[in-house]
Amino acid sequence: MKTTALTFAVAAAAATTLASAPAATAAPPEKKAETKQIASTTLGDDYKLTLTALRDTGDPYAASVRLTVYGHTSGAWKETDRVTVGEVGGWFWYPLTGKGAVCRFTAGSTNPAPIEVSLTVTPSIGCSPTDHFTLKDGRVYGDS
């Protein structure tokens, strides 16, 4: 009899504790990075290259730059590769998305094709050193 009463008392106390505990909340949704295409070029009918600025979700002044390659197949552009230009979060959002952000963006029409990218660091600093990449059969290789 004592065991039953004790079990009931423990169960009642647990139910009271659980009922008064705050409800679990869902984690806030992840903030999607703001993006802006800052340059684009095509290599004949075979490839399209884009430079896209991605705003850092933790620091509104920081950004990354992505070089994306698209191949033209079956009547549509499909992504074949992408690389980061410079350091992740190593650019400033406002100069990167403003007027004159791209200092140099060239791509050769050979296979492999040389690609050069230089972007504005800040208006007072000027252009970044040129990053060199190579596009071969839809894949990007580089020194960066």
PyMOL commands that set and color helices and strands:
alter all, ss='L'
color gray80, all
select helices_A, chain A and resi 2-20+93-97
alter helices_A, ss='H'
color red, helices_A
select strands_A, chain A and resi 35-43+47-55+62-73+76-85+91-92+102-107+113-122+126-127+131-136+139-142
alter strands_A, ss='S'
color yellow, strands_A
deselect
rebuild
show_as cartoon
